[in-house]
Amino acid sequence: MKTSNVLALILVLLHISASREWPTHTVCKEDNLEIYYKSCDPQQDFAFSIDHCPDVATHTFNIRAAMVLRQNIKELYLKLDLIMNGKTVLTYSEAICEPGHSKLIFCGKKKGEHLYYEGPITLGIKEIPQGDYIISAKLTNEDHATVACADFTVKNYLDY
């Protein structure tokens, strides 16, 4: 490897380790709907996308998510908080992976393996609330270790 390539790699790695937070990623930006996310796990970012942004306002839409696991996921728990004006107004939690009752194909994956999910998601709501708010999502395993964590900013200007 050439010295210039090694120097460039070292500078990139130093810049990454000097960063204090992950960048904000745009999931979609349509006329009436904007969704952004930022990983709140200081050690890991992840990839997330929605196939067609306007479909989010319907019952079911397709997503893609990917990351390298830093924790085993024998059991996996989801916690969602809806935050408006800095205050949590709604909390939802659900067990996603439990012994003998796994809802997703990646249950049982081990640390270091790639997690990739592509498929439909159903929110279970009739419409996305109008306004600006944050949805804080956290996945933890059986040891209460963070598997993934993100804050989603939603800006919905659509008047139903």
Salt bridges, closest charged atoms under 4 A:
GLU21 OE2 - LYS38 NZ 2.79
ASP41 OD2 - ARG70 NH2 2.49
ASP45 OD2 - HIS25 NE2 2.67
ASP51 OD1 - ARG64 NH1 2.71
ASP55 OD1 - HIS52 ND1 3.29
ASP81 OD2 - LYS79 NZ 3.51
GLU94 OE2 - LYS103 NZ 2.39
GLU118 OE2 - ARG64 NH1 3.57
